[in-house]
Amino acid sequence: MPKIKTHRGAAKRFKITGSGKIVSCKAGKSHILTKKSPKRKRILGGVAEISATDYPRIRRLLAK
């Protein structure tokens, strides 16, 4: 049985924290920034935890 390969696209988008949570960057900060408030743009620069329903799918993609 061959080893399971990591999905390289997912590996670049998601990160597993030390406690086992999966986080990703928030979407919506690449263009059309003039109508967004500075506070909103600041918040979009951070990371967000993935919802519980997506965990099994992303875990499978990140399996090493």
BALUM-222009 format. One record per atom (N, C-alpha, C): residue in three letters; x negated, y, z; atom name; residue number from 1. Coordinates in Angstrom, 2 decimals, always signed. Layout:
N
R, ALA, X, Y, Z, CA, NUM
...
This chain:
64
R, MET, -0.85, -1.19, +0.00, N, 1
R, MET, +0.00, +0.00, +0.00, CA, 1
R, MET, -0.89, +1.25, +0.00, C, 1
R, PRO, -0.73, +2.14, -0.98, N, 2
R, PRO, -1.57, +3.34, -1.02, CA, 2
R, PRO, -1.20, +4.33, +0.07, C, 2
R, LYS, -2.14, +5.20, +0.35, N, 3
R, LYS, -1.89, +6.26, +1.34, CA, 3
R, LYS, -0.84, +7.23, +0.80, C, 3
R, ILE, -0.09, +7.85, +1.72, N, 4
R, ILE, +0.89, +8.86, +1.33, CA, 4
R, ILE, +0.15, +10.19, +1.16, C, 4
R, LYS, +0.33, +10.81, +0.01, N, 5
R, LYS, -0.34, +12.08, -0.24, CA, 5
R, LYS, +0.49, +13.24, +0.31, C, 5
R, THR, -0.19, +14.28, +0.76, N, 6
R, THR, +0.46, +15.50, +1.20, CA, 6
R, THR, +0.95, +16.26, -0.02, C, 6
R, HIS, +2.16, +16.80, +0.05, N, 7
R, HIS, +2.70, +17.64, -1.03, CA, 7
R, HIS, +1.96, +18.97, -0.94, C, 7
R, ARG, +1.12, +19.27, -1.92, N, 8
R, ARG, +0.22, +20.43, -1.84, CA, 8
R, ARG, +0.99, +21.75, -1.85, C, 8
R, GLY, +2.11, +21.81, -2.56, N, 9
R, GLY, +2.91, +23.03, -2.57, CA, 9
R, GLY, +3.49, +23.32, -1.20, C, 9
R, ALA, +3.95, +22.27, -0.52, N, 10
R, ALA, +4.51, +22.43, +0.82, CA, 10
R, ALA, +3.42, +22.77, +1.84, C, 10
R, ALA, +2.24, +22.20, +1.66, N, 11
R, ALA, +1.13, +22.44, +2.59, CA, 11
R, ALA, +0.72, +23.90, +2.59, C, 11
R, LYS, +0.89, +24.57, +1.45, N, 12
R, LYS, +0.53, +25.98, +1.36, CA, 12
R, LYS, +1.60, +26.89, +1.96, C, 12
R, ARG, +2.82, +26.38, +2.10, N, 13
R, ARG, +3.93, +27.21, +2.57, CA, 13
R, ARG, +4.29, +27.00, +4.03, C, 13
R, PHE, +4.02, +25.81, +4.56, N, 14
R, PHE, +4.41, +25.48, +5.93, CA, 14
R, PHE, +3.20, +25.14, +6.77, C, 14
R, LYS, +3.32, +25.40, +8.08, N, 15
R, LYS, +2.24, +25.11, +9.01, CA, 15
R, LYS, +2.84, +24.47, +10.25, C, 15
R, ILE, +2.19, +23.44, +10.77, N, 16
R, ILE, +2.66, +22.79, +11.99, CA, 16
R, ILE, +1.88, +23.38, +13.15, C, 16
R, THR, +2.60, +23.91, +14.14, N, 17
R, THR, +1.96, +24.53, +15.30, CA, 17
R, THR, +1.45, +23.44, +16.25, C, 17
R, GLY, +0.74, +23.85, +17.27, N, 18
R, GLY, +0.20, +22.91, +18.25, CA, 18
R, GLY, +1.27, +22.15, +18.98, C, 18
R, SER, +2.42, +22.78, +19.19, N, 19
R, SER, +3.51, +22.12, +19.91, CA, 19
R, SER, +4.39, +21.27, +18.98, C, 19
R, GLY, +4.09, +21.27, +17.67, N, 20
R, GLY, +4.83, +20.43, +16.73, CA, 20
R, GLY, +5.92, +21.12, +15.96, C, 20
R, LYS, +6.10, +22.43, +16.17, N, 21
R, LYS, +7.10, +23.16, +15.40, CA, 21
R, LYS, +6.56, +23.42, +14.00, C, 21
R, ILE, +7.48, +23.60, +13.04, N, 22
R, ILE, +7.09, +23.92, +11.68, CA, 22
R, ILE, +7.47, +25.37, +11.42, C, 22
R, VAL, +6.50, +26.18, +10.99, N, 23
R, VAL, +6.75, +27.59, +10.72, CA, 23
R, VAL, +6.39, +27.92, +9.28, C, 23
R, SER, +6.99, +28.99, +8.75, N, 24
R, SER, +6.67, +29.47, +7.42, CA, 24
R, SER, +6.80, +30.98, +7.41, C, 24
R, CYS, +6.26, +31.58, +6.37, N, 25
R, CYS, +6.39, +33.03, +6.22, CA, 25
R, CYS, +7.81, +33.35, +5.77, C, 25
R, LYS, +8.29, +34.51, +6.16, N, 26
R, LYS, +9.63, +34.93, +5.76, CA, 26
R, LYS, +9.61, +35.41, +4.32, C, 26
R, ALA, +10.72, +35.22, +3.65, N, 27
R, ALA, +10.85, +35.62, +2.26, CA, 27
R, ALA, +11.35, +37.05, +2.17, C, 27
R, GLY, +11.13, +37.70, +1.04, N, 28
R, GLY, +11.72, +39.00, +0.77, CA, 28
R, GLY, +10.80, +40.19, +0.94, C, 28
R, LYS, +9.48, +39.97, +0.92, N, 29
R, LYS, +8.58, +41.10, +1.11, CA, 29
R, LYS, +7.65, +41.30, -0.10, C, 29
R, SER, +8.08, +40.81, -1.26, N, 30
R, SER, +7.21, +40.92, -2.42, CA, 30
R, SER, +7.57, +42.08, -3.35, C, 30
R, HIS, +8.84, +42.43, -3.44, N, 31
R, HIS, +9.24, +43.54, -4.32, CA, 31
R, HIS, +10.56, +44.13, -3.83, C, 31
R, ILE, +10.97, +45.22, -4.47, N, 32
R, ILE, +12.16, +46.00, -4.06, CA, 32
R, ILE, +12.03, +46.40, -2.59, C, 32
R, LEU, +10.93, +47.05, -2.26, N, 33
R, LEU, +10.65, +47.42, -0.87, CA, 33
R, LEU, +11.11, +48.83, -0.53, C, 33
R, THR, +11.46, +49.62, -1.53, N, 34
R, THR, +11.80, +51.02, -1.26, CA, 34
R, THR, +13.10, +51.16, -0.47, C, 34
R, LYS, +14.04, +50.27, -0.70, N, 35
R, LYS, +15.33, +50.37, +0.00, CA, 35
R, LYS, +15.31, +49.69, +1.36, C, 35
R, LYS, +14.23, +48.99, +1.69, N, 36
R, LYS, +14.15, +48.30, +2.97, CA, 36
R, LYS, +13.49, +49.21, +4.01, C, 36
R, SER, +14.01, +49.18, +5.20, N, 37
R, SER, +13.49, +50.05, +6.26, CA, 37
R, SER, +12.12, +49.55, +6.73, C, 37
R, PRO, +11.30, +50.45, +7.29, N, 38
R, PRO, +9.99, +50.04, +7.79, CA, 38
R, PRO, +10.08, +48.93, +8.83, C, 38
R, LYS, +11.10, +48.99, +9.68, N, 39
R, LYS, +11.28, +47.95, +10.71, CA, 39
R, LYS, +11.55, +46.59, +10.05, C, 39
R, ARG, +12.41, +46.60, +9.04, N, 40
R, ARG, +12.73, +45.35, +8.34, CA, 40
R, ARG, +11.51, +44.77, +7.64, C, 40
R, LYS, +10.69, +45.64, +7.04, N, 41
R, LYS, +9.49, +45.18, +6.35, CA, 41
R, LYS, +8.47, +44.62, +7.34, C, 41
R, ARG, +8.40, +45.23, +8.51, N, 42
R, ARG, +7.50, +44.74, +9.56, CA, 42
R, ARG, +7.90, +43.33, +10.01, C, 42
R, ILE, +9.20, +43.15, +10.21, N, 43
R, ILE, +9.70, +41.85, +10.65, CA, 43
R, ILE, +9.49, +40.79, +9.57, C, 43
R, LEU, +9.66, +41.18, +8.31, N, 44
R, LEU, +9.47, +40.23, +7.20, CA, 44
R, LEU, +8.01, +39.78, +7.07, C, 44
R, GLY, +7.09, +40.51, +7.68, N, 45
R, GLY, +5.69, +40.14, +7.62, CA, 45
R, GLY, +5.32, +39.00, +8.54, C, 45
R, GLY, +6.21, +38.66, +9.46, N, 46
R, GLY, +5.90, +37.63, +10.45, CA, 46
R, GLY, +6.23, +36.22, +9.98, C, 46
R, VAL, +6.24, +35.30, +10.92, N, 47
R, VAL, +6.57, +33.90, +10.61, CA, 47
R, VAL, +7.91, +33.54, +11.24, C, 47
R, ALA, +8.55, +32.53, +10.68, N, 48
R, ALA, +9.85, +32.07, +11.17, CA, 48
R, ALA, +9.80, +30.56, +11.36, C, 48
R, GLU, +10.46, +30.10, +12.41, N, 49
R, GLU, +10.53, +28.66, +12.64, CA, 49
R, GLU, +11.58, +28.07, +11.69, C, 49
R, ILE, +11.30, +26.88, +11.19, N, 50
R, ILE, +12.19, +26.20, +10.27, CA, 50
R, ILE, +13.38, +25.64, +11.04, C, 50
R, SER, +14.56, +25.64, +10.42, N, 51
R, SER, +15.75, +25.12, +11.09, CA, 51
R, SER, +15.64, +23.61, +11.27, C, 51
R, ALA, +16.35, +23.10, +12.26, N, 52
R, ALA, +16.27, +21.68, +12.63, CA, 52
R, ALA, +16.70, +20.76, +11.50, C, 52
R, THR, +17.62, +21.21, +10.65, N, 53
R, THR, +18.10, +20.36, +9.56, CA, 53
R, THR, +17.04, +20.13, +8.49, C, 53
R, ASP, +16.09, +21.05, +8.36, N, 54
R, ASP, +15.03, +20.91, +7.35, CA, 54
R, ASP, +13.82, +20.12, +7.86, C, 54
R, TYR, +13.74, +19.88, +9.16, N, 55
R, TYR, +12.57, +19.22, +9.75, CA, 55
R, TYR, +12.22, +17.89, +9.09, C, 55
R, PRO, +13.18, +16.94, +8.96, N, 56
R, PRO, +12.79, +15.63, +8.41, CA, 56
R, PRO, +12.23, +15.73, +6.99, C, 56
R, ARG, +12.84, +16.58, +6.17, N, 57
R, ARG, +12.41, +16.73, +4.77, CA, 57
R, ARG, +11.00, +17.30, +4.69, C, 57
R, ILE, +10.73, +18.34, +5.48, N, 58
R, ILE, +9.41, +18.98, +5.43, CA, 58
R, ILE, +8.35, +18.10, +6.07, C, 58
R, ARG, +8.71, +17.39, +7.13, N, 59
R, ARG, +7.78, +16.44, +7.76, CA, 59
R, ARG, +7.31, +15.39, +6.75, C, 59
R, ARG, +8.26, +14.90, +5.93, N, 60
R, ARG, +7.93, +13.90, +4.93, CA, 60
R, ARG, +6.98, +14.48, +3.88, C, 60
R, LEU, +7.19, +15.74, +3.50, N, 61
R, LEU, +6.30, +16.38, +2.52, CA, 61
R, LEU, +4.91, +16.61, +3.09, C, 61
R, LEU, +4.84, +16.88, +4.39, N, 62
R, LEU, +3.54, +17.16, +5.03, CA, 62
R, LEU, +2.88, +15.92, +5.60, C, 62
R, ALA, +3.45, +14.74, +5.37, N, 63
R, ALA, +2.87, +13.49, +5.90, CA, 63
R, ALA, +1.46, +13.30, +5.31, C, 63
R, LYS, +0.52, +13.01, +6.19, N, 64
R, LYS, -0.86, +12.86, +5.73, CA, 64
R, LYS, -1.31, +11.42, +5.78, C, 64
